[in-house]
Amino acid sequence: MFFLSQVLGRRVRDRGGRPSGRVADLVVPGHREFPLVRAVALRRGREEVLVPWRLLDGLEGQITLKVPWEQVIPYRVRAGDLRVAHDLLDRQIVDVEGRKVVRVNDLHLARTNGHYRLLGVDISTAALLRRLGLGAVVDVLPFRERVISWEDVDPIHSEADRLQLKVAHRNLSRMHPADIAEVVDRLSLREGLALLESLEAPLAADALEEVSPERQADLLEGMDSERAADLLEEMDPDDAADVLQDLPHEKAAELLGKMEREDSAEVRGLLDYPEDSAGGVMSVDFLAMRPDLLVPEAMEELRRVAPEVEMIYYLYLTDAQGRLVGVLSLRELLTADPSRRLEQLARKDVVRVGVRDDERTVAKVVAKYNLLAVPVVDDENRLRGIITVDDAMDILLPVAWRKRLPKLFV
């Protein structure tokens, strides 16, 4: 095993011992695990030539061409190829296993069966010192090697003219959305956008919900409007409403217009309430049922709608006009006599809050009564939404901790 820094700048000679140039870079296929070196970039004065790997006898020791220089047919770059030094050295990468952004100080290579493979990236201080010509210091002091396997690395490329060389971010799908969000927060805006663009819409939306509030609006503004609208549709309506309130009015209106009508209507309804009110922070995904349903009928309805509902621990009972008339827990439903109706099981004295109540008052109600969620009603007692305990904790905690709490009911 050896390092890229030990190869760069090395002199290459032909069979006759004549200088053919110096190593300027290595070319590998970016989309493969532990990719083979396909070509070596040689600097010849002001000229740079990509020499196919098969025409060289090695990268360690004296590097020699197998043919006269005149017989070299330059390597043709393929889609997805990476120039190791140019594209990776000193770049930020996502360490998928470590769930963080790090900087590449060197790269590990190894010879296998007559070929050279890229094994991983070195992010250690020792690697940086070697590149600065301080290898003797590394040999004396006990520096710790910090090498990330190539299969756990996702290079980030944000420049528009380099997108065709971007490595697929398939490994990021293994990360929790909160970890992806933390990575996005540490990247530049362009790099964060490039990362989110590489993800499927549901995962990108989950990650965007966890991004710090001050970055969410910037990211949505920087995206293509169709993509931004797709992510807003995937987000919980209350989270989508929160970020739209931070956008310029014209941009928010544009994105609402591009969303599906049903999703847009839910979000518009939330935007009608003051941002710091119960209506402004409530979720419109809740479970409401008719009081006259028998227990088996309620269980069947629960199976049907549960995948679309954020919180199913409480079942709220509403009359024909949508007015809140009772509540029971999922536990009470599961243990009930099948012959009974929901109205016979429900508690009628439901703790509730109004849509225009201050959000901090609502959070205190949740804490006082040890609720997992509190229903939100309008002036006519019609059920409009719920505020879950994690939403209430978001309100009470400092801003820096918002969006960092576990989603209890996903």
C-alpha positions as CSV (number, residue, x, y, z in Angstrom):
1,M,0.0,0.0,0.0
2,F,1.3,3.5,-0.8
3,F,0.0,7.1,-1.2
4,L,-0.9,9.3,-4.1
5,S,1.5,11.9,-2.8
6,Q,4.4,9.5,-3.3
7,V,3.5,9.3,-7.0
8,L,2.7,12.8,-8.0
9,G,5.6,14.6,-9.6
10,R,7.6,11.3,-10.3
11,R,9.6,11.3,-13.5
12,V,8.6,8.8,-16.2
13,R,11.1,7.5,-18.8
14,D,10.7,5.5,-22.0
15,R,12.5,2.2,-22.7
16,G,15.5,4.1,-23.9
17,G,15.8,6.1,-20.7
18,R,14.6,9.3,-22.3
19,P,12.4,11.6,-20.1
20,S,8.7,11.3,-21.0
21,G,7.2,13.7,-18.4
22,R,6.1,13.8,-14.8
23,V,3.1,12.2,-13.1
24,A,0.4,14.9,-12.7
25,D,-2.6,12.8,-11.9
26,L,-4.3,9.4,-12.0
27,V,-7.6,8.5,-13.7
28,V,-10.1,6.0,-12.2
29,P,-13.8,5.1,-12.9
30,G,-15.7,7.0,-10.2
31,H,-18.7,4.7,-10.1
32,R,-17.0,1.5,-9.0
33,E,-15.9,0.2,-5.7
34,F,-12.1,0.2,-5.2
35,P,-11.6,1.3,-8.8
36,L,-8.6,0.4,-11.0
37,V,-6.3,3.1,-12.3
38,R,-7.2,3.5,-16.0
39,A,-4.7,6.1,-17.0
40,V,-1.8,8.3,-15.8
41,A,-1.7,12.0,-16.7
42,L,1.8,13.0,-17.7
43,R,2.9,16.6,-17.7
44,R,5.3,17.4,-20.6
45,G,6.2,21.1,-20.3
46,R,2.9,22.9,-20.9
47,E,1.3,19.8,-22.4
48,E,-0.6,17.1,-20.5
49,V,-1.2,13.6,-22.0
50,L,-3.3,10.8,-20.6
51,V,-1.3,7.6,-21.0
52,P,-3.3,4.3,-20.7
53,W,-2.3,2.2,-17.8
54,R,-1.4,-0.8,-19.9
55,L,1.5,1.2,-21.4
56,L,3.2,1.7,-18.0
57,D,5.1,-0.9,-16.0
58,G,4.2,0.3,-12.5
59,L,3.9,3.3,-10.2
60,E,6.4,2.3,-7.6
61,G,10.1,2.7,-8.1
62,Q,11.2,3.8,-11.5
63,I,8.1,4.4,-13.7
64,T,8.8,3.3,-17.3
65,L,6.9,3.4,-20.6
66,K,6.6,0.0,-22.3
67,V,6.7,1.6,-25.7
68,P,8.5,4.5,-27.4
69,W,6.7,7.8,-26.8
70,E,5.8,8.1,-30.5
71,Q,3.6,5.0,-30.2
72,V,1.5,6.3,-27.2
73,I,-2.2,6.6,-28.1
74,P,-3.7,8.9,-25.5
75,Y,-6.5,7.6,-23.2
76,R,-9.9,8.9,-24.0
77,V,-11.9,10.0,-20.9
78,R,-15.1,8.1,-20.2
79,A,-18.3,9.3,-18.6
80,G,-17.9,9.0,-14.8
81,D,-14.1,9.1,-14.8
82,L,-12.4,10.9,-11.9
83,R,-9.0,12.6,-11.9
84,V,-7.9,11.6,-8.5
85,A,-5.7,14.5,-7.6
86,H,-7.8,17.2,-9.3
87,D,-11.2,15.9,-8.3
88,L,-10.5,14.5,-4.8
89,L,-7.4,15.9,-3.2
90,D,-8.2,18.7,-0.7
91,R,-11.9,18.3,-1.5
92,Q,-14.7,17.8,1.0
93,I,-16.3,14.4,1.1
94,V,-19.1,12.8,3.0
95,D,-17.9,10.1,5.3
96,V,-21.0,7.8,5.2
97,E,-19.9,5.6,8.1
98,G,-18.7,8.6,10.3
99,R,-21.7,10.7,9.2
100,K,-19.7,13.9,8.7
101,V,-17.9,16.0,6.2
102,V,-14.1,15.6,6.1
103,R,-11.3,16.9,3.8
104,V,-9.1,14.6,1.7
105,N,-5.4,15.0,2.5
106,D,-4.1,12.0,0.6
107,L,-5.3,8.8,-1.1
108,H,-4.3,5.2,-0.5
109,L,-3.4,2.9,-3.5
110,A,-2.5,-0.7,-3.7
111,R,-1.2,-3.1,-6.4
112,T,-3.3,-6.1,-7.1
113,N,-2.7,-8.6,-9.9
114,G,-0.7,-6.2,-12.0
115,H,-3.1,-3.3,-11.6
116,Y,-3.4,-0.4,-9.1
117,R,-6.6,0.2,-7.1
118,L,-7.8,3.2,-5.2
119,L,-8.6,1.8,-1.7
120,G,-9.5,4.9,0.3
121,V,-8.9,8.4,1.4
122,D,-6.6,9.6,4.2
123,I,-8.0,12.5,6.3
124,S,-5.2,12.5,8.9
125,T,-2.8,15.2,9.8
126,A,0.0,12.8,9.0
127,A,-1.1,12.7,5.4
128,L,-1.0,16.5,5.2
129,L,2.5,16.6,6.7
130,R,3.8,14.1,4.1
131,R,2.5,16.2,1.3
132,L,4.3,19.2,2.8
133,G,7.6,17.3,2.7
134,L,7.6,16.7,6.5
135,G,7.6,12.9,6.3
136,A,10.4,12.7,8.8
137,V,8.2,14.3,11.4
138,V,5.5,11.7,10.8
139,D,8.0,8.9,11.3
140,V,9.0,10.3,14.7
141,L,5.8,11.4,16.2
142,P,2.9,9.0,16.9
143,F,0.3,10.3,14.4
144,R,-2.8,8.3,14.0
145,E,-3.8,7.1,10.6
146,R,-7.3,8.1,9.6
147,V,-8.3,6.2,6.4
148,I,-11.8,5.9,5.1
149,S,-12.5,3.0,2.8
150,W,-13.5,4.1,-0.7
151,E,-16.8,2.3,-0.5
152,D,-17.8,4.6,2.4
153,V,-17.0,7.8,0.5
154,D,-19.2,10.0,-1.6
155,P,-17.3,12.8,-3.3
156,I,-19.3,16.1,-3.6
157,H,-19.1,18.1,-6.8
158,S,-21.1,21.2,-7.0
159,E,-19.7,23.1,-10.0
160,A,-22.2,23.1,-12.9
161,D,-19.6,22.1,-15.5
162,R,-18.5,19.1,-13.4
163,L,-21.9,17.5,-12.7
164,Q,-21.3,14.8,-15.3
165,L,-18.4,13.5,-13.2
166,K,-20.4,13.3,-10.0
167,V,-20.2,9.9,-8.2
168,A,-23.7,8.6,-7.6
169,H,-24.6,9.2,-3.9
170,R,-26.2,5.8,-3.5
171,N,-24.3,5.3,-0.1
172,L,-26.1,8.3,1.4
173,S,-29.3,6.3,1.4
174,R,-27.8,4.3,4.2
175,M,-27.7,7.4,6.4
176,H,-30.4,8.7,8.7
177,P,-32.0,11.9,7.4
178,A,-30.8,13.8,10.5
179,D,-27.2,12.8,9.7
180,I,-27.6,13.9,6.1
181,A,-29.0,17.2,7.3
182,E,-26.0,17.8,9.6
183,V,-23.8,17.2,6.6
184,V,-25.8,19.6,4.5
185,D,-25.5,22.3,7.2
186,R,-21.7,22.0,7.1
187,L,-21.4,22.3,3.3
188,S,-21.5,25.4,1.2
189,L,-24.9,26.2,-0.3
190,R,-23.9,24.9,-3.7
191,E,-22.5,21.7,-2.2
192,G,-25.6,21.2,-0.1
193,L,-27.8,21.6,-3.1
194,A,-25.7,19.1,-5.1
195,L,-26.1,16.6,-2.3
196,L,-29.8,17.0,-2.0
197,E,-30.3,16.8,-5.8
198,S,-28.6,13.4,-5.8
199,L,-31.2,11.9,-3.4
200,E,-34.6,10.5,-4.1
201,A,-37.3,13.0,-3.3
202,P,-38.7,11.3,-0.2
203,L,-35.2,11.0,1.4
204,A,-34.3,14.5,0.3
205,A,-37.5,15.9,1.9
206,D,-36.9,14.0,5.2
207,A,-33.4,15.5,5.3
208,L,-34.6,19.0,4.4
209,E,-37.0,18.8,7.3
210,E,-34.0,18.3,9.6
211,V,-31.8,21.0,8.2
212,S,-31.4,24.1,10.3
213,P,-34.3,26.6,9.7
214,E,-32.0,29.3,8.5
215,R,-30.7,27.0,5.7
216,Q,-34.0,25.5,4.5
217,A,-35.2,28.6,2.7
218,D,-31.9,29.2,1.0
219,L,-31.8,25.6,-0.2
220,L,-35.3,25.7,-1.6
221,E,-34.6,29.1,-3.4
222,G,-31.5,27.6,-5.0
223,M,-33.3,24.5,-6.4
224,D,-35.2,24.2,-9.6
225,S,-38.8,25.1,-8.8
226,E,-40.3,21.8,-9.9
227,R,-37.8,19.9,-7.6
228,A,-38.5,22.3,-4.7
229,A,-42.3,21.7,-5.1
230,D,-41.8,18.0,-5.2
231,L,-39.9,18.1,-1.9
232,L,-42.5,20.3,-0.3
233,E,-45.2,17.8,-1.2
234,E,-43.2,15.0,0.5
235,M,-42.7,17.1,3.7
236,D,-45.2,17.2,6.5
237,P,-47.6,20.1,5.8
238,D,-46.7,22.0,9.0
239,D,-42.9,21.7,8.1
240,A,-43.6,22.8,4.5
241,A,-45.6,25.8,5.8
242,D,-42.8,26.8,8.2
243,V,-40.2,27.0,5.4
244,L,-42.6,28.7,3.0
245,Q,-43.1,31.5,5.6
246,D,-39.3,32.1,5.4
247,L,-39.3,32.5,1.6
248,P,-40.1,35.8,-0.3
249,H,-43.8,36.0,-0.9
250,E,-43.4,35.7,-4.7
251,K,-41.3,32.6,-4.4
252,A,-43.6,30.9,-1.9
253,A,-46.6,31.6,-4.2
254,E,-44.8,30.1,-7.2
255,L,-44.0,26.9,-5.3
256,L,-47.5,26.6,-3.9
257,G,-48.8,26.9,-7.5
258,K,-46.5,24.0,-8.6
259,M,-47.6,21.7,-5.8
260,E,-50.4,19.1,-6.2
261,R,-53.7,20.8,-5.5
262,E,-54.5,18.7,-2.3
263,D,-51.0,19.2,-0.8
264,S,-51.1,22.9,-1.7
265,A,-54.5,23.3,-0.1
266,E,-53.3,21.8,3.2
267,V,-50.3,24.0,3.4
268,R,-52.2,27.2,2.4
269,G,-54.7,26.4,5.3
270,L,-51.8,26.4,7.7
271,L,-50.3,29.7,6.3
272,D,-53.6,31.5,7.2
273,Y,-52.7,31.3,10.9
274,P,-50.1,33.4,12.7
275,E,-46.7,31.6,12.7
276,D,-46.5,31.5,16.5
277,S,-50.1,30.2,17.0
278,A,-51.4,26.7,17.5
279,G,-52.8,26.8,14.0
280,G,-49.4,27.8,12.6
281,V,-47.6,24.8,14.1
282,M,-50.2,22.1,14.1
283,S,-50.2,19.0,11.9
284,V,-53.3,18.3,9.8
285,D,-52.5,14.6,9.7
286,F,-54.7,13.1,12.5
287,L,-57.1,10.2,13.0
288,A,-60.8,11.2,13.3
289,M,-63.7,8.7,13.3
290,R,-67.5,8.7,13.7
291,P,-68.7,8.1,17.3
292,D,-71.2,5.4,16.1
293,L,-68.5,3.0,14.7
294,L,-68.2,-0.5,16.3
295,V,-64.8,-1.5,17.5
296,P,-64.2,-3.9,14.5
297,E,-65.2,-1.2,12.1
298,A,-62.8,1.3,13.7
299,M,-60.0,-1.3,13.5
300,E,-60.6,-1.7,9.8
301,E,-60.6,2.0,9.3
302,L,-57.4,2.3,11.3
303,R,-55.6,-0.2,9.0
304,R,-56.7,1.7,6.0
305,V,-55.6,5.2,7.0
306,A,-52.7,4.6,9.4
307,P,-50.0,4.8,6.7
308,E,-51.0,8.4,5.9
309,V,-51.4,9.6,9.5
310,E,-48.5,11.0,11.5
311,M,-49.8,10.0,15.0
312,I,-52.3,7.2,15.6
313,Y,-52.1,6.8,19.4
314,Y,-55.2,9.0,19.9
315,L,-58.5,8.5,18.0
316,Y,-60.5,11.7,17.9
317,L,-64.3,11.4,17.5
318,T,-66.1,14.1,15.5
319,D,-69.7,14.5,14.6
320,A,-71.2,15.2,11.1
321,Q,-70.1,18.9,11.3
322,G,-66.5,17.9,12.3
323,R,-66.9,19.0,15.9
324,L,-64.7,17.3,18.5
325,V,-66.9,15.2,20.8
326,G,-64.5,12.6,22.3
327,V,-61.2,10.9,22.4
328,L,-59.8,7.4,23.1
329,S,-56.4,5.9,23.0
330,L,-55.2,3.1,20.7
331,R,-54.7,0.9,23.8
332,E,-58.3,1.4,24.8
333,L,-59.5,0.5,21.3
334,L,-57.3,-2.7,21.2
335,T,-58.6,-3.9,24.5
336,A,-62.3,-3.1,24.0
337,D,-65.2,-5.4,23.7
338,P,-65.9,-5.8,19.9
339,S,-69.6,-5.2,20.5
340,R,-69.1,-1.7,21.8
341,R,-69.3,1.6,19.9
342,L,-66.6,4.2,20.1
343,E,-68.9,6.7,21.7
344,Q,-69.3,4.3,24.6
345,L,-65.5,4.1,25.1
346,A,-64.4,7.7,24.6
347,R,-63.7,10.4,27.1
348,K,-65.9,13.4,26.5
349,D,-63.9,16.0,28.5
350,V,-61.2,16.4,25.9
351,V,-58.2,18.7,26.7
352,R,-58.0,21.0,23.6
353,V,-56.5,24.3,22.5
354,G,-57.7,26.9,20.0
355,V,-56.2,27.6,16.6
356,R,-55.2,31.1,17.7
357,D,-53.7,30.2,21.1
358,D,-50.1,31.2,21.5
359,E,-47.7,28.3,20.7
360,R,-46.0,28.4,24.1
361,T,-49.3,28.2,25.9
362,V,-50.1,25.1,23.8
363,A,-46.7,23.5,24.7
364,K,-47.4,24.1,28.4
365,V,-50.8,22.3,28.0
366,V,-49.1,19.3,26.5
367,A,-46.6,19.2,29.3
368,K,-49.1,19.8,32.1
369,Y,-51.4,17.0,31.1
370,N,-48.7,14.6,29.9
371,L,-50.2,14.3,26.5
372,L,-48.6,12.7,23.4
373,A,-50.7,15.1,21.3
374,V,-53.3,17.8,21.9
375,P,-56.2,18.5,19.5
376,V,-56.6,22.0,18.0
377,V,-60.1,23.3,17.4
378,D,-61.6,26.5,15.8
379,D,-64.2,28.8,17.4
380,E,-67.0,26.3,16.5
381,N,-65.1,23.4,18.2
382,R,-64.3,21.8,14.8
383,L,-61.2,19.7,14.8
384,R,-58.5,21.4,12.6
385,G,-55.3,19.6,13.6
386,I,-53.1,18.3,16.4
387,I,-49.9,19.3,18.0
388,T,-47.7,16.4,19.0
389,V,-45.3,16.3,22.0
390,D,-42.2,16.6,19.7
391,D,-43.7,19.8,18.2
392,A,-44.3,21.1,21.7
393,M,-40.7,20.4,22.6
394,D,-39.5,22.2,19.5
395,I,-41.4,25.2,20.8
396,L,-39.9,25.1,24.3
397,L,-36.3,24.3,23.3
398,P,-33.8,27.0,22.1
399,V,-33.8,27.6,18.3
400,A,-30.5,25.9,17.8
401,W,-32.0,22.6,18.9
402,R,-35.2,22.8,16.8
403,K,-35.4,20.2,14.1
404,R,-33.0,17.9,16.0
405,L,-35.6,16.0,18.0
406,P,-36.6,12.4,17.0
407,K,-39.9,12.1,15.1
408,L,-41.8,10.1,17.7
409,F,-44.6,9.0,15.5
410,V,-43.1,8.3,12.0
